[in-house]
Amino acid sequence: MENNANNLNNDNDVERELTDESADNVINEPVNESTDDVINEPTNEPTDDVEHELADEPADADNVINKPIKKAPHKTKIGGQALFEGVMMRGSGKEAMAVRKKDGSIFTEVKDVPANKWYQKTLFVRGVFNFILQMKNGYSYLMKSFDVSGFLEEEEEEKNEQLTIDEELTVDELAMPVIDPEDEQLTVDNGQLTVVKAKMQKKVKAKKAKKEDDGKALEGFLGVIGMVAGVAFGMFLFMFVPTHTFTFISGFINADISGLQSLSEGVVRIILFVLYMWAVSLMKEIRVTYEYHGAEHKTIAAYEAGEELDPENVENLKKYTRFHPRCGTSFIFLVLAFSILIYSILPIKSETLSEYFRLSLFFANLLRITIQILLTPFIVAFTYEIIKLAGRYDRNIFMRILSAPGLGLQRLTVFEPNEKQLQVAVSAMLPVIPENKEEDVW
């Protein structure tokens, strides 16, 4: 992942300078001895030995002079998200989405990113707010990608029927004979009313626009309902199921295993999360989205390595890994892992809560879940900082060990993309790259 072209050019310049300098020393040096003495005298001085080696062993000289100088790869602030048939990229100053439309063309939209507020930059505070804002922003782009890609487009059959929009017409207009919309105008027999086609078309257009507005409002409402339902399902799956599963097992074996509650619940959560990721990856539409996830990662990796990004030629992107230490999948896994540690340290066992507050075990479980939900922002904030460190020090052995499980889990959420998907990812990436690279340092 290193770009050594400039280094090689600089090394070649150094080599040429050494050659020229050596030549000048030989040609311009004053000759005080006879020619025969110079030719026949053994050369034992160090300078002559070096010149002799450079002349007789050019391969070794090349190895010394042209040895590549390793540079640390550029770490970018740019992050992204896979969409349906598309990718969203967000940089320090701009964000862009690119979506493949049904006709094969690529739709792109670029927006300015507002400056970060203090709570988006403050250590151990920024994680919670950035996570919420990214979720909100990402959901908005995901919904738009469904619309732009044509996935939600319903094929409407054009109706060749006579114009009968009774709810839009006046009583007098309802009394008119049936109107052919192709007629420029129609005069009623009594000569008192003339209806112009333009007026009727305006009414039709207004009604169509009203339906579209109502459809967007309904879509937004359903989107909110879907988000709330998703959160509720997630809480049920990852909070209620592990807690009540432990309660059931504890009662079934009739033994005091309350000390293992946090560990067992955490393990169940991770198992459920892995199974959930695997199950949804079997869906065709989700698999395509996961392929765009891979395109997003490869594009960022290529950019960090200094590769040229061209949507017309993405061959140079294929060699890069589709896994990334700052991926959201790794983040969620670390949140689950750290929750096990924190919940194990804090004394919030269901039996303890039941005895202290004199609650039934069922309500003690609900109280325990409530406490865990209240602690989640702190776990998210801590995990966010760990992910930041993992991205910056990804060569550190400790960070590599910490990132390994999340990178392994990405095999369920990040698939190998094709060329067309890479083209979309590059189209989303290019608009957000700042002109000044110093503004884009992780």
C-alpha positions in Angstrom: 0.0 0.0 0.0 2.9 2.3 -0.7 3.4 4.7 -3.6 7.1 4.8 -4.3 7.2 6.5 -7.7 8.5 9.8 -6.3 11.0 8.0 -4.2 12.4 6.1 -7.1 12.7 9.2 -9.2 14.5 11.0 -6.4 16.9 8.0 -6.0 17.6 8.0 -9.7 18.5 11.7 -9.4 20.9 10.9 -6.5 22.5 8.2 -8.6 23.1 10.5 -11.5 24.6 13.1 -9.2 27.0 10.5 -7.8 28.0 9.4 -11.2 28.6 13.0 -12.4 30.5 13.9 -9.3 32.8 10.9 -9.6 33.4 11.7 -13.2 34.3 15.3 -12.4 36.7 14.1 -9.7 38.6 11.9 -12.1 38.7 14.3 -15.0 39.4 17.5 -13.2 41.9 16.2 -10.6 45.4 17.6 -11.2 47.8 14.9 -12.4 51.2 15.1 -10.7 52.5 11.6 -11.6 53.5 10.1 -14.9 50.8 8.3 -16.8 52.6 5.0 -16.4 52.7 5.4 -12.6 49.0 6.2 -12.5 48.1 3.2 -14.6 50.4 0.6 -13.0 50.3 1.7 -9.3 48.0 -0.5 -7.2 44.9 1.4 -5.9 44.7 0.8 -2.1 43.0 4.0 -1.0 39.3 3.7 0.3 38.1 6.1 -2.4 39.5 4.0 -5.1 37.9 0.9 -3.6 34.5 2.5 -3.6 34.9 3.7 -7.2 36.1 0.2 -8.2 33.0 -1.4 -6.6 30.7 1.0 -8.3 32.3 0.3 -11.6 32.6 -3.5 -11.3 29.4 -4.3 -9.3 26.6 -2.1 -10.6 24.0 -4.5 -9.3 25.1 -3.9 -5.7 25.1 -0.2 -6.2 21.6 -0.3 -7.6 20.5 -2.2 -4.5 21.9 0.5 -2.2 20.9 3.6 -4.2 17.5 2.5 -5.5 16.3 0.8 -2.3 12.6 2.0 -1.8 12.0 4.3 1.2 8.9 3.1 3.0 6.3 5.6 3.9 3.4 5.2 6.2 0.2 5.1 4.2 -2.1 8.2 4.3 -4.9 7.8 6.9 -8.0 9.5 5.6 -11.0 11.0 7.5 -13.3 9.9 4.7 -15.7 7.2 5.7 -18.7 5.7 3.9 -21.8 3.6 4.0 -23.2 1.1 1.6 -26.6 1.9 0.1 -29.0 0.0 -2.1 -27.2 -0.1 -5.4 -24.9 2.7 -4.2 -22.4 4.2 -1.8 -22.3 7.3 0.4 -19.0 8.9 1.2 -18.5 11.6 3.8 -15.4 13.8 4.1 -14.3 16.7 6.2 -16.1 19.3 4.0 -18.5 17.4 1.7 -20.6 14.3 1.5 -21.7 12.5 -1.7 -23.9 9.6 -2.7 -23.7 7.7 -5.9 -26.4 5.2 -7.0 -26.6 3.0 -10.0 -30.0 3.7 -11.8 -32.0 1.2 -13.7 -30.8 2.5 -17.0 -27.2 1.8 -16.0 -26.2 5.5 -15.4 -24.8 6.7 -12.1 -26.7 9.3 -10.1 -24.5 11.5 -7.9 -25.5 14.1 -5.3 -23.0 16.2 -3.4 -23.7 18.2 -0.2 -21.6 20.5 2.0 -20.9 19.1 5.5 -21.6 21.6 8.3 -18.7 22.2 10.7 -18.5 19.9 13.7 -20.0 21.2 16.9 -18.1 21.0 20.2 -19.9 17.8 21.2 -18.7 16.2 17.9 -15.1 16.8 18.8 -14.9 16.4 22.5 -13.2 13.2 23.7 -15.6 10.5 25.1 -18.6 12.7 24.2 -18.2 12.8 20.4 -18.8 9.0 20.0 -22.4 9.0 21.1 -23.4 12.1 19.1 -21.5 11.1 16.0 -23.0 7.6 16.1 -26.5 9.0 16.4 -26.0 11.6 13.6 -24.4 9.0 11.3 -27.3 6.6 11.9 -29.8 9.3 11.1 -27.8 10.6 8.0 -27.2 7.0 6.8 -30.9 6.1 7.1 -31.8 9.1 5.1 -29.4 8.2 2.3 -30.5 4.6 2.3 -34.1 5.6 1.8 -33.1 7.9 -1.0 -31.1 5.2 -2.7 -34.2 2.9 -2.8 -36.0 5.7 -4.6 -33.2 6.7 -7.0 -32.3 3.1 -7.9 -36.0 2.5 -8.9 -36.5 -0.3 -6.4 -39.6 1.3 -4.9 -40.9 2.5 -8.3 -44.3 1.1 -9.1 -45.1 0.7 -12.7 -48.1 2.8 -13.3 -50.1 2.0 -16.4 -51.1 5.0 -18.4 -54.9 5.2 -18.7 -56.4 6.1 -22.0 -59.7 7.0 -20.5 -61.9 10.0 -20.9 -61.3 12.7 -18.4 -63.5 12.1 -15.3 -62.1 13.8 -12.2 -65.4 14.5 -10.5 -63.8 15.6 -7.2 -62.0 18.4 -9.0 -64.9 19.7 -11.1 -67.6 22.2 -10.3 -71.3 21.4 -10.6 -71.5 23.1 -14.0 -68.6 21.1 -15.3 -70.1 17.8 -14.0 -73.1 18.6 -16.2 -71.0 18.7 -19.3 -70.8 15.9 -21.8 -67.7 13.6 -21.7 -64.6 15.5 -22.8 -62.0 14.1 -25.2 -58.7 15.4 -23.8 -57.3 15.6 -27.3 -59.7 18.3 -28.3 -58.4 21.8 -28.1 -61.7 23.0 -26.7 -65.3 22.0 -26.2 -68.4 24.1 -26.4 -71.5 22.9 -24.6 -74.7 22.9 -26.8 -76.3 25.8 -25.0 -73.3 28.0 -25.8 -72.9 29.3 -22.3 -69.8 27.3 -21.2 -66.5 26.8 -22.9 -64.0 24.4 -21.4 -60.4 24.8 -22.6 -58.1 21.8 -22.5 -55.3 23.6 -20.7 -57.6 24.2 -17.7 -58.4 20.5 -17.5 -54.7 19.5 -17.8 -53.9 21.9 -15.0 -56.4 20.2 -12.7 -55.0 16.8 -13.6 -51.4 18.0 -12.9 -52.4 19.5 -9.6 -54.1 16.2 -8.5 -51.0 14.2 -9.5 -48.7 16.5 -7.6 -51.0 16.2 -4.5 -50.8 12.4 -4.8 -47.0 12.6 -5.0 -46.8 14.8 -1.9 -49.1 12.5 0.0 -46.9 9.6 -1.1 -43.8 11.2 0.2 -45.4 12.1 3.5 -46.6 8.5 3.8 -43.2 7.2 2.9 -41.6 9.4 5.6 -44.1 8.3 8.1 -43.6 4.6 7.3 -39.8 5.3 7.5 -40.1 6.5 11.0 -42.4 3.6 11.9 -39.8 1.2 10.4 -37.0 2.8 12.3 -38.9 2.6 15.6 -39.9 -1.0 14.9 -36.3 -1.9 14.0 -35.0 -0.4 17.3 -37.8 -2.2 19.2 -36.9 -5.5 17.5 -33.2 -5.0 18.2 -33.9 -4.3 21.9 -36.0 -7.4 22.1 -33.5 -9.6 20.3 -30.3 -8.3 22.0 -31.7 -7.3 25.5 -34.8 -9.3 26.4 -33.9 -12.6 24.8 -30.4 -13.0 26.4 -31.7 -11.9 29.9 -34.7 -14.1 30.0 -32.8 -17.0 28.4 -30.4 -16.9 31.3 -33.3 -16.7 33.8 -34.8 -19.8 32.2 -31.6 -21.8 32.3 -30.9 -20.7 35.9 -34.3 -21.9 37.0 -34.1 -25.1 34.9 -30.8 -26.3 36.5 -31.9 -25.0 39.9 -28.4 -23.6 40.8 -27.0 -20.2 41.7 -25.1 -19.1 38.6 -25.8 -15.4 38.9 -22.1 -14.6 38.8 -22.1 -15.8 35.2 -25.1 -13.7 34.1 -23.2 -10.9 32.3 -20.9 -13.2 30.6 -23.6 -15.6 29.4 -25.8 -12.8 28.2 -22.9 -11.2 26.3 -22.1 -14.5 24.6 -25.7 -15.0 23.7 -25.8 -11.5 22.2 -22.8 -12.1 20.1 -24.1 -15.4 18.9 -27.5 -13.8 18.0 -25.7 -10.9 16.2 -23.6 -13.3 14.1 -26.6 -15.4 13.2 -28.6 -12.3 12.3 -25.8 -11.0 10.1 -25.5 -14.4 8.4 -29.2 -14.7 7.9 -29.8 -11.3 6.3 -26.7 -11.9 4.0 -28.7 -14.7 2.3 -31.2 -12.2 1.0 -30.4 -11.1 -2.6 -30.9 -7.4 -2.0 -28.8 -7.4 1.2 -26.0 -9.3 -0.5 -25.9 -6.7 -3.2 -25.6 -4.0 -0.5 -22.8 -5.9 1.2 -21.0 -6.0 -2.2 -21.2 -2.2 -2.3 -19.8 -2.3 1.2 -16.8 -4.1 -0.2 -16.5 -1.5 -3.0 -16.5 1.3 -0.4 -13.7 -0.3 1.6 -11.6 -1.0 -1.4 -11.9 2.5 -2.7 -10.9 4.0 0.6 -7.9 1.6 0.9 -6.8 2.5 -2.6 -7.0 6.2 -1.9 -5.0 5.8 1.3 -2.4 4.0 -0.7 -2.1 6.9 -3.2 -3.8 5.1 -6.1 -5.4 7.1 -8.9 -9.2 7.0 -8.7 -10.9 6.9 -12.1 -14.5 5.6 -12.4 -13.8 4.5 -16.0 -10.9 2.3 -14.9 -11.1 0.6 -11.6 -8.7 -2.3 -12.3 -6.1 -0.9 -9.9 -8.7 -1.1 -7.0 -9.2 -4.8 -7.2 -6.0 -5.8 -5.4 -6.9 -4.0 -2.2 -8.5 -5.7 0.8 -12.3 -5.4 1.3 -11.8 -5.4 5.1 -11.3 -2.2 7.1 -10.5 -1.7 10.9 -12.8 1.3 11.1 -15.9 -0.5 9.7 -19.2 -0.3 11.5 -19.4 -4.1 11.8 -16.2 -4.0 13.9 -17.6 -1.2 15.9 -20.8 -3.1 16.8 -18.9 -6.2 17.7 -16.6 -4.2 20.0 -19.7 -2.6 21.7 -21.0 -6.1 22.4 -17.6 -7.2 23.7 -17.0 -4.3 25.9 -20.5 -4.5 27.3 -19.7 -7.9 28.7 -16.7 -6.5 30.5 -18.5 -3.5 31.9 -21.7 -5.4 32.9 -19.5 -8.0 34.6 -17.8 -5.4 36.8 -21.0 -3.5 37.8 -23.2 -5.3 40.4 -26.5 -5.3 38.5 -27.5 -8.9 38.7 -31.2 -9.6 38.5 -31.2 -11.5 41.8 -29.5 -8.6 43.5 -32.0 -6.1 42.1 -34.9 -8.4 43.1 -33.8 -8.6 46.7 -32.8 -5.0 47.1 -36.0 -3.5 45.5 -38.3 -6.4 46.5 -39.3 -7.1 42.9 -40.3 -10.3 41.2 -37.6 -11.8 39.0 -39.5 -10.7 35.8 -39.5 -7.0 36.9 -36.0 -7.3 38.2 -35.0 -8.4 34.7 -36.8 -5.4 33.2 -34.9 -3.0 35.6 -31.6 -4.7 34.7 -32.3 -4.2 31.0 -33.3 -0.5 31.6 -30.0 0.0 33.4 -28.1 -1.6 30.5 -29.8 0.7 28.0 -28.9 3.7 30.1 -25.2 2.5 30.2 -25.1 1.9 26.4 -24.1 5.5 25.5 -21.1 5.3 27.8 -20.1 2.0 26.2 -20.6 3.5 22.7 -18.4 6.5 23.6 -15.6 4.3 24.9 -15.8 1.9 21.9 -15.7 4.9 19.5 -12.4 6.0 20.9 -11.0 2.5 20.6 -12.0 2.4 16.9 -10.3 5.7 16.4 -7.1 4.3 17.9 -7.4 1.1 15.9 -7.6 3.0 12.7 -4.6 5.2 13.6 -2.4 2.5 15.0 -3.5 -0.4 12.9 0.1 -1.8 12.8 0.3 -2.0 16.6 0.2 -5.6 17.8 -2.3 -4.9 20.6 -4.6 -3.0 18.2 -4.3 -5.8 15.6 -5.4 -8.3 18.2 -8.3 -6.1 19.3 -9.5 -5.6 15.7 -9.1 -9.2 14.6 -12.6 -10.5 15.7 -14.3 -7.5 14.0 -12.3 -7.9 10.8 -13.2 -11.6 10.8 -16.9 -10.8 11.3 -16.8 -8.5 8.2 -16.7 -11.7 6.1 -20.4 -11.8 6.8 -21.1 -8.1 5.9 -18.5 -7.2 3.3 -18.4 -9.1 0.0 -16.2 -8.9 -3.0 -17.6 -6.2 -5.4 -17.6 -6.2 -9.2 -16.3 -3.5 -11.5 -19.6 -1.6 -11.8 -19.9 -1.4 -8.0 -16.4 -0.1 -7.8 -17.3 2.5 -10.4 -20.1 3.7 -8.2 -17.9 3.8 -5.1 -15.2 5.9 -6.9 -18.0 8.3 -8.2 -19.0 8.9 -4.6 -15.4 9.2 -3.4 -14.0 11.8 -5.8 -16.3 14.7 -4.8 -15.4 14.5 -1.1 -11.6 14.4 -1.5 -10.3 17.8 -0.3 -7.9 19.8 -2.5 -5.6 20.2 0.5 -4.6 16.8 1.7 -3.5 18.2 5.1 -7.2 18.7 5.9 -7.8 15.0 5.4 -5.6 13.4 8.1 -7.1 10.8 10.4 
